[in-house]
Amino acid sequence: MAPKRKRAAGAECDRTCIRNMAAATHLQSLKEEATCSICLDYFSDPVSVECGHAFCLSCIIKCWEGLQTDFPCPQCRSVSETKFLRPNRQLANVVEIAKQLQVSTVIPQEVNLCREHEEKLKLFCEVDQKPICVVCSMSRDHKQHMVLPIREAAQEYKEKFHSYTDTLKKKLEDMLELHPKEEMKLKQQKSKFKSQRKQIANTYEKLKQFLEMENSCYLNNLEQEEKNTLQSIKETLTKLEEQQCDLRSMITEIESKCQQQDVELLKDVKSTLNRYENMKVQDAFYNTFKGKEENTDVEKEVDLQIKIIESLEWRWVCSFAAAVTLDPDTASPWLVLSEDGRSVRRGDRYQDVPDTPQRFDPVVIVLGREKLSSGRHYWEVEVEDKTSWELGVCDEAVSRKGEIALSPEDGYWTVGLMDGEYEALTDPPTLLTPRLPPRAVGLFLDYEAGRLSVYNVDDRSLLFTFSGASFPPTLRPLFSLEYSDGGSNAGALRILPGTGEE
């Protein structure tokens, strides 16, 4: 009978082996169904696309990155017009089951042993937040700690983790709902800005066409006025020539008569007198021509158009207003800066300040904090009551010690008032003759164009332009009060907050 029992036990073993193999096959199939076809790992936050296939949320978002329309399924390649993503909770549960089955199948129970005492981990320490054995619980490290049975603790934390996942899944759902809304908002904003750009382009195109029409109209009017004026002058010249001829003839006739005998002189005297009286009538034309001053309507219109263009240019320049402040680390020891960094005056004594490479000394200069490396920038400086000053820009890399020559060749583009004369500090200096002494000076830097324009803010007139400059990589606004003029130059240079507009 014993052999029969042995064969029966062997058959049972075979059946167990077969069942284990079948279970492993089913587990593998389950794992495949719970695996993302993009990352080839268990689904993480699985979502379904429009065709029904599922992927990890992060995988499908990365796969569709940069697409605005026509979103293809990575598995079947079917295309959806919108970014359709729906959370797949059932698949998420299947993934959790597959993970748990794999862990329970692969990990032997023997690993759940205390490394120190080789006892089963039956308890959980609430203080240290880790599984411990019974021996550990009686040790000095855990004796005073709150402990729970391992199963009870696991159940408690499962419930806690489930609550976490519920909260996180709710947040994920909210985000998935918000995502298409934000995409729609992005699309709407892009469309809005595209429309605004088109509207601006259309407006300026109309303005361009209007200006071209006005230009053509005024040029035509000027041409017609020129034609009429020149024709009138030519006719006047012809009449003058005719009158000159008549006058010469009359003079010759009278002089000839005066040389004749009395009787001969008086013959035909009436005709001579009549011709003379006709000459006096023609004097009215001559007197009218002599007192005439040309001041045509076209000239008035041209002057008006020039003023309009200058006004438009001024508004354009002022639209690049920049916030400029003074950098105390660059200020000469002779200069005193305001707390807000917007005004500077020359002090009456040499201040005790750190002698750093950034500081100008002995020249009396301070730079703006702003580093200008591109674009257009405009700022205004009040110079009223100042008897001497220099304003402009300079190369960030200029030497700041010793004697300095303020010229473009040395990295300085400046204008100033010295000894009662306004000058652009070119080499040699260029004398400036403003219509009005400026109470405020405006500086407009167009970096890419290599141009620095300096304006009299009071009458909006251009004082000087440095043009065609090859500017260094970085420029800084420059303010100089080199001369004290015996104390009469004690007032401050002030950076104005306005833009020069009305």
Secondary structure in CASP SS format (residue, H / E / C, confidence):
PFRMAT SS
TARGET T0000
AUTHOR 0000-0000-0000
METHOD secondary structure of the structure
MODEL  1
M C 1.00
A H 1.00
P H 1.00
K H 1.00
R H 1.00
K H 1.00
R H 1.00
A H 1.00
A H 1.00
G H 1.00
A H 1.00
E H 1.00
C H 1.00
D H 1.00
R H 1.00
T H 1.00
C H 1.00
I H 1.00
R H 1.00
N H 1.00
M H 1.00
A H 1.00
A H 1.00
A H 1.00
T H 1.00
H H 1.00
L H 1.00
Q H 1.00
S H 1.00
L H 1.00
K H 1.00
E H 1.00
E H 1.00
A C 1.00
T E 1.00
C C 1.00
S C 1.00
I C 1.00
C C 1.00
L C 1.00
D C 1.00
Y E 1.00
F C 1.00
S C 1.00
D C 1.00
P E 1.00
V E 1.00
S E 1.00
V C 1.00
E C 1.00
C C 1.00
G C 1.00
H C 1.00
A E 1.00
F E 1.00
C E 1.00
L H 1.00
S H 1.00
C H 1.00
I H 1.00
I H 1.00
K H 1.00
C H 1.00
W C 1.00
E C 1.00
G C 1.00
L C 1.00
Q C 1.00
T C 1.00
D C 1.00
F E 1.00
P E 1.00
C C 1.00
P C 1.00
Q C 1.00
C C 1.00
R C 1.00
S C 1.00
V E 1.00
S E 1.00
E C 1.00
T C 1.00
K C 1.00
F C 1.00
L C 1.00
R E 1.00
P E 1.00
N C 1.00
R H 1.00
Q H 1.00
L H 1.00
A H 1.00
N H 1.00
V H 1.00
V H 1.00
E H 1.00
I H 1.00
A H 1.00
K H 1.00
Q H 1.00
L H 1.00
Q H 1.00
V H 1.00
S H 1.00
T H 1.00
V H 1.00
I C 1.00
P C 1.00
Q H 1.00
E H 1.00
V H 1.00
N C 1.00
L E 1.00
C C 1.00
R C 1.00
E C 1.00
H C 1.00
E C 1.00
E C 1.00
K E 1.00
L C 1.00
K C 1.00
L E 1.00
F E 1.00
C E 1.00
E C 1.00
V C 1.00
D C 1.00
Q C 1.00
K E 1.00
P E 1.00
I E 1.00
C C 1.00
V H 1.00
V H 1.00
C H 1.00
S H 1.00
M C 1.00
S C 1.00
R C 1.00
D C 1.00
H C 1.00
K C 1.00
Q C 1.00
H C 1.00
M C 1.00
V E 1.00
L E 1.00
P E 1.00
I H 1.00
R H 1.00
E H 1.00
A H 1.00
A H 1.00
Q H 1.00
E H 1.00
Y H 1.00
K H 1.00
E H 1.00
K H 1.00
F H 1.00
H H 1.00
S H 1.00
Y H 1.00
T H 1.00
D H 1.00
T H 1.00
L H 1.00
K H 1.00
K H 1.00
K H 1.00
L H 1.00
E H 1.00
D H 1.00
M H 1.00
L H 1.00
E H 1.00
L H 1.00
H H 1.00
P H 1.00
K H 1.00
E H 1.00
E H 1.00
M H 1.00
K H 1.00
L H 1.00
K H 1.00
Q H 1.00
Q H 1.00
K H 1.00
S H 1.00
K H 1.00
F H 1.00
K H 1.00
S H 1.00
Q H 1.00
R H 1.00
K H 1.00
Q H 1.00
I H 1.00
A H 1.00
N H 1.00
T H 1.00
Y H 1.00
E H 1.00
K H 1.00
L H 1.00
K H 1.00
Q H 1.00
F H 1.00
L H 1.00
E H 1.00
M H 1.00
E H 1.00
N H 1.00
S H 1.00
C H 1.00
Y H 1.00
L H 1.00
N H 1.00
N H 1.00
L H 1.00
E H 1.00
Q H 1.00
E H 1.00
E H 1.00
K H 1.00
N H 1.00
T H 1.00
L H 1.00
Q H 1.00
S H 1.00
I H 1.00
K H 1.00
E H 1.00
T H 1.00
L H 1.00
T H 1.00
K H 1.00
L H 1.00
E H 1.00
E H 1.00
Q H 1.00
Q H 1.00
C H 1.00
D H 1.00
L H 1.00
R H 1.00
S H 1.00
M H 1.00
I H 1.00
T H 1.00
E H 1.00
I H 1.00
E H 1.00
S H 1.00
K H 1.00
C H 1.00
Q C 1.00
Q C 1.00
Q C 1.00
D H 1.00
V H 1.00
E H 1.00
L H 1.00
L H 1.00
K C 1.00
D C 1.00
V H 1.00
K H 1.00
S H 1.00
T H 1.00
L H 1.00
N H 1.00
R H 1.00
Y H 1.00
E H 1.00
N H 1.00
M H 1.00
K H 1.00
V H 1.00
Q H 1.00
D H 1.00
A H 1.00
F H 1.00
Y H 1.00
N H 1.00
T H 1.00
F H 1.00
K H 1.00
G C 1.00
K C 1.00
E C 1.00
E C 1.00
N C 1.00
T C 1.00
D H 1.00
V H 1.00
E H 1.00
K H 1.00
E H 1.00
V H 1.00
D H 1.00
L H 1.00
Q H 1.00
I H 1.00
K H 1.00
I H 1.00
I H 1.00
E H 1.00
S H 1.00
L H 1.00
E H 1.00
W H 1.00
R H 1.00
W H 1.00
V H 1.00
C H 1.00
S C 1.00
F C 1.00
A E 1.00
A C 1.00
A C 1.00
V C 1.00
T C 1.00
L E 1.00
D C 1.00
P H 1.00
D H 1.00
T H 1.00
A C 1.00
S C 1.00
P C 1.00
W C 1.00
L E 1.00
V E 1.00
L E 1.00
S C 1.00
E C 1.00
D C 1.00
G C 1.00
R C 1.00
S E 1.00
V E 1.00
R E 1.00
R E 1.00
G C 1.00
D C 1.00
R C 1.00
Y C 1.00
Q C 1.00
D C 1.00
V C 1.00
P C 1.00
D C 1.00
T C 1.00
P C 1.00
Q C 1.00
R C 1.00
F C 1.00
D E 1.00
P E 1.00
V C 1.00
V C 1.00
I E 1.00
V E 1.00
L E 1.00
G E 1.00
R C 1.00
E C 1.00
K C 1.00
L E 1.00
S C 1.00
S C 1.00
G C 1.00
R E 1.00
H E 1.00
Y E 1.00
W E 1.00
E E 1.00
V E 1.00
E E 1.00
V C 1.00
E C 1.00
D C 1.00
K C 1.00
T C 1.00
S C 1.00
W E 1.00
E E 1.00
L E 1.00
G E 1.00
V E 1.00
C E 1.00
D E 1.00
E C 1.00
A C 1.00
V C 1.00
S C 1.00
R C 1.00
K E 1.00
G E 1.00
E C 1.00
I C 1.00
A C 1.00
L C 1.00
S C 1.00
P H 1.00
E H 1.00
D H 1.00
G C 1.00
Y E 1.00
W E 1.00
T E 1.00
V E 1.00
G E 1.00
L E 1.00
M E 1.00
D C 1.00
G C 1.00
E E 1.00
Y E 1.00
E E 1.00
A E 1.00
L C 1.00
T C 1.00
D C 1.00
P C 1.00
P C 1.00
T E 1.00
L E 1.00
L E 1.00
T C 1.00
P C 1.00
R C 1.00
L C 1.00
P C 1.00
P C 1.00
R C 1.00
A E 1.00
V E 1.00
G E 1.00
L E 1.00
F E 1.00
L E 1.00
D E 1.00
Y C 1.00
E C 1.00
A C 1.00
G C 1.00
R E 1.00
L E 1.00
S E 1.00
V E 1.00
Y E 1.00
N E 1.00
V C 1.00
D C 1.00
D C 1.00
R C 1.00
S E 1.00
L E 1.00
L E 1.00
F E 1.00
T E 1.00
F E 1.00
S C 1.00
G C 1.00
A C 1.00
S C 1.00
F C 1.00
P C 1.00
P C 1.00
T C 1.00
L E 1.00
R E 1.00
P E 1.00
L E 1.00
F E 1.00
S E 1.00
L C 1.00
E C 1.00
Y C 1.00
S C 1.00
D H 1.00
G H 1.00
G H 1.00
S C 1.00
N C 1.00
A C 1.00
G C 1.00
A C 1.00
L E 1.00
R E 1.00
I E 1.00
L C 1.00
P C 1.00
G C 1.00
T C 1.00
G C 1.00
E C 1.00
E C 1.00
END
